[in-house]
Amino acid sequence: MREKRGPIRVMVVEDSATTLELLVQIISSDPRFTIAAAIDTAEKALECLAEVKPDVISMDIRLPGMDGLEATRRIMSEQPTPIVVIAAAVEDATLRISMNALRAGALSVVEKPVGPAHRQFASIAETIRTQLYIMSQVPVIRRREGYVRRPQGEPIRLADGDCLRPKGTPSIIGIAASTGGPPALAKMLGALPADFPKPLLLVQHMGSAFMEGFAAWLDGVVPMKVRIAVDGAVAEPGTVWVAPGDRHLVVDEVGKMALVGSPPYRGQRPSANLLFRSIAQFGEAGMGILLTGMGDDGAEGLGLIRKAGGFTVAEHESSAVVYGMPAAAVRQGAVCVSLPLPMIASRLVHYCEYAHEKH
């Protein structure tokens, strides 16, 4: 993370005058921020971007003329800047555009604010401020497909020499991601075959209102089926089972999923730690994969999988948008192997002996 002095400069791009005023009020109420510009079209935002030089952009996704998706592509190509998408989660078309904006380089998506009289106003306003603050600290660089963190370290880092590959064939695989997760998951899962022979259970940190739309979007861009996890159902192979936004996802010893409404675990619900903890009971047949994300969710649970004899993978620093979660797992000795994102799918197929099982 980069250290900043003085207030964070926010550019707000929003075509609705009412919503624009509300966003300015929400952001200005926090002394960490100053409004660098408040603009109603993407074209105007691009024209003044070089002059304004914001630290972070609040981007409406449905704009007249150029939409937020194309604006994100242009910004990340011409003057990379952290972008937080502000979207109405209830509209399917908006959700698709929002997810594609994440794939193009936006870092996060949050719900549009509602009026101050609404019961969820305080919560949504705080989420907007938190996301703008966190994402303003993320270093982004110019890249054709969007953004990456500046490469550092070796391409592959092993925890030690005794866990180069799984001790047994994994029978169930947990995956967790946070900031930067949607595009990373689209790339990784997109490289797996449609008939991949193991079930994948996924925790993606995202607002609960977006989870069904996220799962539907992911289902449309990867070969495997992607479904919201169903309480009491068995996690079938060839499917990515996504934790809903307001429940923990865990699995029992026979692969039956449960959605649990217990309190957030270490600040997260769904919790990667709880998913990985449940997978640890599979011993050598359990596997956990931890991708890009802020914080340390998943590190503890990944350690439990490794301790039980299972296999653990963390995304390498060279490809992670935010190296927080994988780094925490590496520090705790929970990782068998660190791999750059483009290598994970091919290794996963190899680890599961897909070719052997198919023939």
C-alpha positions as semicolon CSV with decimal commas, in nm:
position;residue;x (nm);y (nm);z (nm)
1;M;0,000;0,000;0,000
2;R;0,118;0,350;-0,074
3;E;0,132;0,613;0,195
4;K;-0,067;0,929;0,122
5;R;-0,039;1,271;0,275
6;G;-0,341;1,497;0,296
7;P;-0,700;1,416;0,203
8;I;-0,772;1,158;-0,064
9;R;-0,886;1,326;-0,384
10;V;-1,208;1,169;-0,516
11;M;-1,358;1,218;-0,861
12;V;-1,730;1,141;-0,859
13;V;-1,885;1,046;-1,195
14;E;-2,267;1,023;-1,180
15;D;-2,535;1,143;-1,424
16;S;-2,821;1,171;-1,173
17;A;-2,806;1,513;-1,008
18;T;-2,977;1,378;-0,695
19;T;-2,741;1,081;-0,659
20;L;-2,440;1,300;-0,740
21;E;-2,532;1,539;-0,460
22;L;-2,587;1,250;-0,222
23;L;-2,251;1,093;-0,305
24;V;-2,074;1,424;-0,257
25;Q;-2,241;1,462;0,085
26;I;-2,149;1,105;0,187
27;I;-1,786;1,141;0,081
28;S;-1,739;1,498;0,207
29;S;-1,863;1,400;0,553
30;D;-1,539;1,204;0,601
31;P;-1,230;1,421;0,668
32;R;-1,011;1,163;0,489
33;F;-1,156;1,279;0,156
34;T;-1,186;1,587;-0,058
35;I;-1,398;1,610;-0,373
36;A;-1,157;1,675;-0,658
37;A;-1,434;1,682;-0,921
38;A;-1,804;1,600;-0,953
39;I;-1,892;1,516;-1,315
40;D;-2,205;1,392;-1,493
41;T;-2,061;1,215;-1,801
42;A;-1,774;0,979;-1,874
43;E;-1,659;1,200;-2,161
44;K;-1,611;1,497;-1,926
45;A;-1,433;1,275;-1,676
46;L;-1,182;1,161;-1,937
47;E;-1,127;1,518;-2,058
48;C;-1,029;1,647;-1,715
49;L;-0,866;1,333;-1,571
50;A;-0,508;1,443;-1,639
51;E;-0,569;1,784;-1,485
52;V;-0,768;1,667;-1,181
53;K;-0,541;1,369;-1,102
54;P;-0,778;1,199;-0,854
55;D;-0,654;0,933;-0,613
56;V;-0,972;0,729;-0,665
57;I;-1,281;0,748;-0,887
58;S;-1,642;0,677;-0,791
59;M;-1,788;0,557;-1,122
60;D;-2,154;0,529;-1,214
61;I;-2,199;0,237;-1,450
62;R;-2,508;0,356;-1,645
63;L;-2,418;0,689;-1,803
64;P;-2,547;0,878;-2,108
65;G;-2,317;0,835;-2,407
66;M;-2,009;0,642;-2,296
67;D;-2,099;0,401;-2,015
68;G;-1,893;0,322;-1,707
69;L;-1,750;0,005;-1,860
70;E;-1,596;0,184;-2,158
71;A;-1,484;0,468;-1,932
72;T;-1,307;0,215;-1,708
73;R;-1,131;0,061;-2,008
74;R;-1,018;0,404;-2,128
75;I;-0,898;0,520;-1,787
76;M;-0,703;0,199;-1,720
77;S;-0,542;0,227;-2,064
78;E;-0,462;0,599;-2,059
79;Q;-0,420;0,703;-1,695
80;P;-0,463;0,409;-1,456
81;T;-0,653;0,516;-1,145
82;P;-0,831;0,310;-0,878
83;I;-1,201;0,289;-0,966
84;V;-1,494;0,196;-0,743
85;V;-1,809;0,117;-0,940
86;I;-2,135;0,247;-0,794
87;A;-2,421;0,032;-0,923
88;A;-2,788;-0,046;-0,868
89;A;-2,761;-0,414;-0,778
90;V;-3,120;-0,504;-0,867
91;E;-3,084;-0,455;-1,244
92;D;-2,947;-0,754;-1,436
93;A;-2,805;-0,543;-1,719
94;T;-2,632;-0,312;-1,472
95;L;-2,482;-0,609;-1,289
96;R;-2,336;-0,752;-1,610
97;I;-2,182;-0,418;-1,699
98;S;-2,049;-0,384;-1,343
99;M;-1,885;-0,727;-1,348
100;N;-1,730;-0,655;-1,686
101;A;-1,600;-0,324;-1,549
102;L;-1,427;-0,522;-1,274
103;R;-1,276;-0,742;-1,542
104;A;-1,161;-0,428;-1,727
105;G;-0,983;-0,286;-1,426
106;A;-1,226;-0,146;-1,169
107;L;-1,136;-0,266;-0,821
108;S;-1,469;-0,290;-0,642
109;V;-1,844;-0,255;-0,684
110;V;-2,078;-0,112;-0,421
111;E;-2,447;-0,031;-0,405
112;K;-2,579;0,308;-0,505
113;P;-2,674;0,517;-0,203
114;V;-3,036;0,550;-0,100
115;G;-3,196;0,853;0,063
116;P;-3,097;0,944;0,420
117;A;-3,439;0,832;0,543
118;H;-3,382;0,476;0,422
119;R;-3,296;0,223;0,694
120;Q;-2,986;0,105;0,504
121;F;-2,850;0,453;0,431
122;A;-2,587;0,457;0,706
123;S;-2,459;0,111;0,616
124;I;-2,438;0,180;0,241
125;A;-2,276;0,521;0,301
126;E;-2,012;0,366;0,527
127;T;-1,942;0,093;0,270
128;I;-1,890;0,355;-0,001
129;R;-1,647;0,553;0,217
130;T;-1,459;0,240;0,324
131;Q;-1,421;0,110;-0,031
132;L;-1,306;0,446;-0,164
133;Y;-1,047;0,472;0,111
134;I;-0,914;0,117;0,072
135;M;-0,906;0,125;-0,308
136;S;-0,732;0,464;-0,316
137;Q;-0,432;0,285;-0,164
138;V;-0,410;0,013;-0,432
139;P;-0,128;0,066;-0,685
140;V;-0,248;0,017;-1,042
141;I;-0,045;0,023;-1,362
142;R;-0,121;0,045;-1,730
143;R;-0,196;-0,289;-1,893
144;R;-0,394;-0,392;-2,201
145;E;-0,637;-0,615;-2,007
146;G;-0,670;-0,384;-1,709
147;Y;-0,423;-0,372;-1,426
148;V;-0,178;-0,575;-1,224
149;R;0,030;-0,514;-0,921
150;R;0,395;-0,445;-1,001
151;P;0,571;-0,781;-1,025
152;Q;0,801;-0,868;-0,739
153;G;0,976;-1,183;-0,629
154;E;1,020;-1,514;-0,804
155;P;0,749;-1,660;-1,032
156;I;0,692;-1,960;-0,803
157;R;0,757;-1,978;-0,432
158;L;0,739;-2,308;-0,245
159;A;0,675;-2,323;0,128
160;D;0,915;-2,616;0,153
161;G;1,032;-2,908;-0,055
162;D;0,789;-3,169;0,077
163;C;0,470;-3,033;-0,074
164;L;0,540;-2,976;-0,441
165;R;0,219;-3,162;-0,528
166;P;-0,074;-3,312;-0,334
167;K;-0,014;-3,630;-0,135
168;G;-0,342;-3,768;-0,271
169;T;-0,595;-3,673;-0,537
170;P;-0,807;-3,379;-0,417
171;S;-1,177;-3,461;-0,398
172;I;-1,306;-3,117;-0,299
173;I;-1,155;-2,773;-0,357
174;G;-1,224;-2,445;-0,183
175;I;-1,140;-2,110;-0,344
176;A;-1,148;-1,765;-0,184
177;A;-1,094;-1,414;-0,318
178;S;-1,170;-1,055;-0,230
179;T;-1,048;-0,735;-0,399
180;G;-0,963;-0,815;-0,761
181;G;-1,139;-1,150;-0,733
182;P;-1,396;-1,138;-1,015
183;P;-1,147;-1,090;-1,301
184;A;-0,901;-1,331;-1,139
185;L;-1,172;-1,596;-1,106
186;A;-1,288;-1,541;-1,463
187;K;-0,933;-1,603;-1,582
188;M;-0,858;-1,901;-1,360
189;L;-1,193;-2,079;-1,391
190;G;-1,211;-1,990;-1,758
191;A;-0,907;-2,211;-1,817
192;L;-1,070;-2,520;-1,661
193;P;-1,269;-2,768;-1,873
194;A;-1,649;-2,773;-1,849
195;D;-1,636;-3,131;-1,714
196;F;-1,373;-3,067;-1,450
197;P;-1,420;-3,370;-1,225
198;K;-1,421;-3,205;-0,882
199;P;-1,660;-2,967;-0,705
200;L;-1,532;-2,614;-0,642
201;L;-1,667;-2,414;-0,347
202;L;-1,614;-2,039;-0,371
203;V;-1,612;-1,749;-0,126
204;Q;-1,591;-1,408;-0,296
205;H;-1,614;-1,102;-0,071
206;M;-1,876;-0,878;-0,228
207;G;-2,194;-0,703;-0,118
208;S;-2,477;-0,954;-0,070
209;A;-2,698;-0,769;-0,318
210;F;-2,452;-0,849;-0,595
211;M;-2,391;-1,220;-0,536
212;E;-2,663;-1,369;-0,756
213;G;-2,565;-1,134;-1,037
214;F;-2,198;-1,217;-0,986
215;A;-2,270;-1,591;-1,005
216;A;-2,481;-1,545;-1,319
217;W;-2,208;-1,335;-1,480
218;L;-1,937;-1,587;-1,394
219;D;-2,157;-1,868;-1,529
220;G;-2,163;-1,687;-1,862
221;V;-1,786;-1,640;-1,893
222;V;-1,641;-1,975;-1,777
223;P;-1,696;-2,330;-1,914
224;M;-1,806;-2,485;-1,583
225;K;-2,152;-2,437;-1,436
226;V;-2,165;-2,168;-1,168
227;R;-2,444;-2,176;-0,910
228;I;-2,528;-2,018;-0,577
229;A;-2,471;-2,283;-0,309
230;V;-2,784;-2,462;-0,188
231;D;-2,825;-2,553;0,178
232;G;-2,834;-2,932;0,220
233;A;-2,732;-3,011;-0,138
234;V;-2,430;-3,224;-0,224
235;A;-2,152;-3,030;-0,398
236;E;-2,155;-3,200;-0,736
237;P;-1,845;-3,214;-0,960
238;G;-1,822;-2,987;-1,262
239;T;-1,986;-2,700;-1,076
240;V;-1,860;-2,390;-0,898
241;W;-2,073;-2,341;-0,586
242;V;-2,076;-1,976;-0,476
243;A;-2,140;-1,872;-0,117
244;P;-2,432;-1,626;-0,097
245;G;-2,339;-1,284;0,029
246;D;-2,486;-1,309;0,377
247;R;-2,417;-1,671;0,478
248;H;-2,114;-1,879;0,557
249;L;-2,061;-2,176;0,324
250;V;-1,930;-2,497;0,480
251;V;-1,930;-2,863;0,376
252;D;-1,958;-3,184;0,576
253;E;-1,753;-3,504;0,543
254;V;-1,972;-3,640;0,259
255;G;-1,972;-3,319;0,059
256;K;-2,311;-3,186;0,169
257;M;-2,317;-2,807;0,176
258;A;-2,459;-2,596;0,457
259;L;-2,534;-2,224;0,459
260;V;-2,480;-2,087;0,808
261;G;-2,616;-1,761;0,944
262;S;-2,380;-1,739;1,242
263;P;-2,208;-1,403;1,306
264;P;-1,923;-1,286;1,084
265;Y;-1,598;-1,469;1,158
266;R;-1,314;-1,222;1,206
267;G;-1,521;-0,960;1,028
268;Q;-1,627;-1,169;0,728
269;R;-1,947;-1,343;0,625
270;P;-1,908;-1,551;0,419
271;S;-1,575;-1,647;0,568
272;A;-1,298;-1,816;0,372
273;N;-1,158;-1,940;0,701
274;L;-1,477;-2,131;0,784
275;L;-1,500;-2,280;0,435
276;F;-1,138;-2,395;0,447
277;R;-1,179;-2,527;0,802
278;S;-1,462;-2,752;0,682
279;I;-1,251;-2,873;0,390
280;A;-0,965;-2,961;0,627
281;Q;-1,169;-3,259;0,752
282;F;-1,105;-3,426;0,412
283;G;-0,738;-3,463;0,503
284;E;-0,521;-3,540;0,200
285;A;-0,828;-3,513;-0,024
286;G;-0,888;-3,148;0,071
287;M;-0,749;-2,853;-0,122
288;G;-0,764;-2,475;-0,078
289;I;-0,679;-2,193;-0,318
290;L;-0,641;-1,834;-0,195
291;L;-0,645;-1,554;-0,451
292;T;-0,608;-1,176;-0,446
293;G;-0,769;-0,984;-0,164
294;M;-0,743;-0,731;0,117
295;G;-0,689;-0,847;0,474
296;D;-0,611;-1,197;0,597
297;D;-0,930;-1,402;0,555
298;G;-0,847;-1,758;0,452
299;A;-0,494;-1,774;0,593
300;E;-0,598;-1,951;0,913
301;G;-0,822;-2,199;0,731
302;L;-0,560;-2,269;0,466
303;G;-0,322;-2,357;0,746
304;L;-0,572;-2,609;0,881
305;I;-0,598;-2,777;0,540
306;R;-0,222;-2,803;0,514
307;K;-0,189;-2,931;0,871
308;A;-0,446;-3,202;0,792
309;G;-0,238;-3,320;0,496
310;G;-0,429;-3,136;0,224
311;F;-0,279;-2,919;-0,048
312;T;-0,281;-2,539;-0,047
313;V;-0,215;-2,283;-0,319
314;A;-0,183;-1,905;-0,292
315;E;-0,174;-1,660;-0,580
316;H;0,177;-1,524;-0,626
317;E;0,254;-1,160;-0,557
318;S;0,343;-1,096;-0,922
319;S;-0,019;-1,137;-1,039
320;A;-0,228;-1,046;-0,730
321;V;-0,411;-0,714;-0,751
322;V;-0,387;-0,697;-0,372
323;Y;-0,143;-0,937;-0,207
324;G;-0,298;-0,913;0,140
325;M;-0,477;-1,247;0,182
326;P;-0,216;-1,463;0,001
327;A;0,065;-1,284;0,184
328;A;-0,094;-1,352;0,522
329;A;-0,118;-1,722;0,437
330;V;0,245;-1,734;0,325
331;R;0,359;-1,561;0,645
332;Q;0,171;-1,818;0,853
333;G;0,331;-2,112;0,671
334;A;-0,007;-2,218;0,536
335;V;0,090;-2,234;0,168
336;C;0,233;-2,536;-0,013
337;V;0,296;-2,349;-0,336
338;S;0,257;-1,992;-0,464
339;L;0,166;-1,964;-0,832
340;P;0,102;-1,671;-1,067
341;L;-0,265;-1,664;-1,164
342;P;-0,216;-1,789;-1,525
343;M;-0,050;-2,108;-1,395
344;I;-0,311;-2,211;-1,139
345;A;-0,569;-2,376;-1,368
346;S;-0,321;-2,597;-1,553
347;R;-0,164;-2,706;-1,225
348;L;-0,508;-2,774;-1,080
349;V;-0,596;-3,002;-1,372
350;H;-0,264;-3,178;-1,323
351;Y;-0,312;-3,213;-0,948
352;C;-0,655;-3,368;-0,998
353;E;-0,522;-3,606;-1,261
354;Y;-0,792;-3,495;-1,499
355;A;-0,639;-3,655;-1,808
356;H;-0,592;-3,987;-1,628
357;E;-0,949;-3,994;-1,501
358;K;-1,099;-3,893;-1,835
359;H;-0,927;-4,173;-2,021
